[in-house]
Amino acid sequence: MPSRRLLLALAAVAALAGCASTREPDPRDPWEPVNRVTYQVNDTLDKVLFRPVARGYRFVLPSPVRTGVRNFYANLQDPWIAVNQLLQGKVDDGLSDLWRFIANSTFGLGGVLDIATEMQMPKHNEDFGQTLAVWGVDSGPYLVLPILGASTVRDAVGTGVGAYVDYLPWKIPKWFNFAHRAAWQNSLFALDFVQLRATLLDATEALEQAALDPYSFLRDAYFQRRRNLIYDGNPPPADTSDKPSPDAPEPEAPPGPAEPAPRAPDPHGAAPGQAAQGIEPQVPANYLPTREAGASNWSPPADSRILRP
């Protein structure tokens, strides 16, 4: 019976992948059928295992404790973030992240308290995938990783390098023996994964309620977020197709106003082109201050509006 249910689930996933292939393909996602299968497997694991554990974590621990745990893991990431800042040529931000790690590790009780933010040292988000993008490496096709989720070929390489360099067990003190180090390693990894999943619970529920196709919505959101991170929140316009080509001919100037027709002779004797003699309109005396007698340089106030003939 379990094997039959497993076969039916795999058949349903394959059917979804087949339906996805009938849509208009996205050039950023040439592996969409395979990515959709991986996405469905990840989503099933999340609903069955990861999401219930994250909800239990958020239910058991109060908000201040969860904030302290999140600050602790965020502080451990700051040295690697500083290295990526320096690799991208952002020396000031790199030094700020290093000082941020020192301040939170000492005065912030090992990073549980984020006092560096109050000391005008903001938290940054840099990884080796962004560094590769700054160096000019193309993102490559969209890729859904098992358990880790949305990524690209470039970001997957950056994730692997970051996981090796910023390896969490290396930060465990050497005086732990092997048994304790293994226990701490597994516990720290599990706690980090659970607290990260707990912070994304609200976003996941909003995604499922708002998107007709969560896969496409998540893919577009991922590309937009990564582009925003690479350009530090100020990305250039993505679409420049409305700009004219330098080889395109210049558009013709619009025709100007037609020449006025010559005036007919005025019956009162005025020559053509000469203003006819008439009575000059007068401004009523009670509308604006009148000109004083003998003041030849008088001009109306700056805020007055005179209809001049």
C-alpha atoms as one frame of an Amber mdcrd trajectory, in Angstrom:
protein
   0.000   0.000   0.000   2.725   2.563   0.795   4.507   1.748  -2.450   1.302
   2.341  -4.365   0.851   5.752  -2.759   4.447   6.609  -3.580   3.919   5.685
  -7.229   0.768   7.807  -7.374   2.623  10.761  -5.845   5.455  10.449  -8.357
   2.931  10.207 -11.192   1.240  13.388  -9.977   4.574  15.206  -9.834   5.418
  14.039 -13.363   2.013  15.242 -14.559   2.662  18.664 -13.061   6.024  18.784
 -14.792   4.358  17.858 -18.082   1.772  20.606 -17.665   4.572  23.081 -16.955
   6.224  22.222 -20.275   3.124  23.381 -22.166   3.486  26.932 -20.860   5.594
  29.540 -22.546   9.164  28.721 -21.459  11.180  31.223 -19.470  14.661  31.704
 -21.000  16.121  31.962 -17.498  14.730  28.527 -16.610  15.642  26.009 -19.348
  15.507  23.148 -16.808  11.970  23.956 -15.679  10.550  20.382 -15.848  13.314
  19.015 -13.605  13.197  22.078 -11.357   9.459  21.675 -10.853   9.920  18.063
  -9.759  12.572  19.140  -7.245  10.320  21.959  -6.084   7.436  19.545  -5.477
   9.680  17.173  -3.516  10.972  20.074  -1.403   7.440  21.337  -0.843   6.266
  17.889   0.262   9.143  17.549   2.739   8.439  21.024   4.013   4.746  20.340
   4.625   5.363  16.962   6.237   8.474  17.674   8.329  10.092  21.097   8.284
   7.040  23.325   8.629   5.492  21.474  11.611   8.840  21.539  13.436   9.217
  25.270  12.737   5.708  25.951  14.023   6.453  23.996  17.171   9.688  25.963
  17.616   7.832  29.252  17.310   5.065  28.055  19.640   7.388  26.831  22.414
   9.985  29.619  22.457   8.940  33.224  23.174   9.819  35.975  20.758  12.832
  37.398  22.721  14.468  33.972  22.814  13.948  33.448  19.081  15.397  36.885
  18.425  18.481  36.019  20.469  18.974  32.773  18.551  18.618  34.576  15.240
  21.114  37.239  16.330  23.581  34.538  17.403  23.642  32.872  13.981  23.627
  36.208  12.166  26.702  37.241  14.147  28.546  34.082  13.071  27.983  35.080
   9.432  29.459  38.568   9.758  33.151  37.577   9.244  32.350  35.840   5.945
  30.183  38.784   4.942  33.121  41.094   5.658  35.407  38.955   3.472  32.962
  39.212   0.574  32.718  42.964   1.077  36.484  43.242   0.751  36.528  40.940
  -2.310  33.996  43.277  -3.941  36.105  46.337  -3.175  33.819  47.688  -0.437
  36.509  48.364   2.135  34.447  50.598   4.424  31.554  48.131   4.612  33.974
  45.247   5.162  35.660  46.970   8.084  32.247  47.895   9.485  31.179  44.235
   9.409  34.376  43.191  11.172  33.825  45.748  13.920  30.217  44.648  14.081
  31.303  41.065  14.760  33.764  42.168  17.443  31.219  44.397  19.185  28.437
  41.817  19.212  30.762  38.972  20.195  32.103  40.848  23.214  29.543  43.320
  24.494  26.607  41.489  22.898  27.101  38.249  24.848  28.384  36.209  21.928
  26.063  37.818  19.429  22.812  37.172  21.281  22.327  40.929  21.631  22.633
  43.056  18.493  24.198  46.156  19.978  26.206  46.903  16.822  23.100  48.098
  14.983  22.468  50.652  17.727  26.118  51.706  17.370  25.419  52.752  13.742
  26.933  49.575  12.249  24.133  48.169  10.082  23.741  44.531   9.144  24.684
  43.643   5.536  23.822  40.664   3.379  26.692  39.542   1.173  27.704  36.089
  -0.044  30.117  34.600  -2.553  27.406  34.402  -5.201  27.106  38.188  -5.102
  30.896  38.441  -5.253  30.946  36.335  -8.420  28.261  38.597  -9.897  30.363
  41.695  -9.122  33.305  39.993 -10.822  31.204  39.612 -13.974  30.191  35.929
 -13.755  26.841  35.265 -15.422  24.067  33.867 -13.250  23.474  30.845 -15.453
  20.195  28.913 -15.563  17.733  28.872 -12.715  18.246  25.871 -10.452  16.161
  24.428  -7.610  18.421  22.680  -5.111  17.192  19.816  -2.927  16.059  21.142
   0.475  17.873  24.490  -0.101  15.409  25.631  -2.757  15.707  28.414  -5.335
  19.127  29.231  -6.748  21.104  29.601  -9.964  24.233  27.869 -11.178  26.362
  30.824 -10.050  24.658  31.084  -6.670  24.898  27.319  -6.161  28.680  27.556
  -6.599  28.729  30.503  -4.203  26.691  28.523  -1.673  29.142  25.616  -1.865
  32.159  27.869  -1.372  30.481  29.681   1.488  29.486  26.409   3.180  33.095
  25.215   3.030  34.792  28.444   4.113  32.213  29.448   6.711  31.958  25.906
   8.056  30.131  26.085  11.365  32.019  23.289  13.242  35.268  25.184  12.691
  33.896  27.805  15.077  33.512  25.271  17.911  36.357  25.591  20.454  39.141
  23.053  20.154  38.839  21.968  23.775  35.670  20.018  22.924  36.444  16.330
  22.458  35.228  14.506  19.339  31.983  13.218  20.855  31.013  16.631  22.115
  32.031  18.286  18.849  29.807  15.915  16.847  26.881  16.540  19.171  27.358
  20.303  19.045  27.771  20.195  15.279  24.488  18.376  14.692  22.642  20.472
  17.246  23.875  23.775  15.826  23.016  22.796  12.267  19.541  21.621  13.272
  18.823  24.730  15.340  20.039  27.011  12.558  17.808  25.315  10.007  14.747
  25.347  12.269  15.098  28.996  13.294  15.592  30.025   9.672  12.515  28.083
   8.606  10.513  29.619  11.456  11.313  33.145  10.248   9.879  32.269   6.807
   6.568  30.812   7.969   4.568  33.980   7.357   6.149  34.485   3.936   5.289
  30.911   2.932   1.650  31.276   3.927   1.367  34.571   2.040   2.940  32.949
  -1.033   0.454  30.095  -1.053  -2.503  32.445  -0.697  -1.435  35.054  -3.249
   0.158  33.078  -6.089  -1.741  30.924  -8.582   1.550  29.266  -9.553   3.870
  29.360  -6.514   6.779  27.976  -8.537   6.769  30.821 -11.078   6.103  33.413
  -8.398   9.020  32.172  -6.290  11.327  32.067  -9.299  10.561  35.671 -10.288
  10.857  36.836  -6.678  14.221  35.119  -6.356  15.685  36.824  -9.429  14.343
  40.194  -8.289  15.740  39.815  -4.779  19.169  38.662  -5.967  19.384  41.553
  -8.417  18.511  43.949  -5.621  21.193  42.441  -3.351  23.893  42.499  -6.028
  23.335  46.220  -6.661  22.973  47.017  -2.930  19.349  48.054  -3.230  19.815
  50.336  -6.245  19.610  48.167  -9.381  19.664  49.781 -12.829  16.602  49.527
 -15.048  16.262  45.952 -16.262  14.508  46.813 -19.556  16.166  49.325 -21.882
  14.384  48.289 -25.072  12.547  51.616 -25.206  15.791  53.529 -25.692  16.460
  54.450 -29.345  19.321  52.773 -31.145  22.312  55.006 -31.980  22.035  53.923
 -35.638  18.363  54.700 -35.902  17.447  57.729 -38.076  16.393  60.797 -36.210
  12.653  61.428 -36.274  11.460  64.232 -38.478  10.596  67.469 -36.731   6.863
  68.126 -36.492   5.569  70.750 -38.904   5.524  74.235 -37.465   2.517  76.524
 -37.351   1.224  77.752 -40.666   2.134  81.231 -41.806  -0.660  83.699 -41.027
  -2.521  84.969 -44.032  -2.006  88.664 -44.901  -4.579  90.927 -43.342  -7.076
  92.757 -45.437  -6.979  96.547 -45.420  -8.670  97.963 -42.352 -11.794  99.970
 -43.125 -10.670 102.654 -40.713  -7.538 103.313 -42.735  -4.908 101.207 -40.937
  -2.262  99.719 -43.193  -1.836  95.950 -43.369   0.350  94.648 -40.526  -0.294
  97.781 -38.452  -2.402  97.501 -35.312  -5.715  99.205 -35.633  -6.260 102.262
 -33.532  -8.638 101.621 -30.710  -9.471 102.525 -27.173  -6.911 101.251 -24.663
  -8.589  99.208 -21.906  -8.303 100.738 -18.452  -7.922  98.879 -15.144 -10.622
  99.891 -12.666  -9.330 102.065  -9.895 -10.732  99.821  -7.173  -9.060  96.603
  -8.537  -5.361  97.346  -7.894  -3.440 100.218  -6.297  -3.331 103.073  -8.763
  -0.115 104.595  -9.963   0.900 107.647  -8.030   1.133 110.842  -9.968   4.628
 111.553 -11.205   6.006 108.080 -10.369   7.331 107.015 -13.751   9.057 103.907
 -12.417   5.927 102.461 -10.789   5.283  98.765 -11.312   2.493  96.548  -9.969
   3.148  94.364  -6.928   4.830  91.030  -7.553   1.788  89.057  -6.478  -0.723
  91.010  -8.554  -2.107  89.582 -11.767  -2.786  92.232 -14.435  -4.195  91.192
 -17.756  -2.107  93.177 -20.129  -3.538  93.993 -23.573
